[in-house]
């Protein structure tokens, strides 16, 4: 699950629009 780890590790820019 690299995609999930990247999304969690990186700032939630997709959530914080």
C-alpha positions in Angstrom: 0.0 0.0 0.0 2.5 2.6 -1.1 -0.2 5.0 -2.5 -1.9 5.0 0.9 1.3 5.6 2.8 2.2 8.5 0.5 -1.2 10.1 0.9 -1.0 9.8 4.7 2.7 10.9 4.9 2.2 13.9 2.6 -0.1 16.8 3.5 -3.7 16.2 2.6 -3.8 18.8 -0.1 -6.6 16.9 -1.8 -8.7 17.2 1.3 -7.7 20.7 2.2 -8.6 22.4 -1.1 
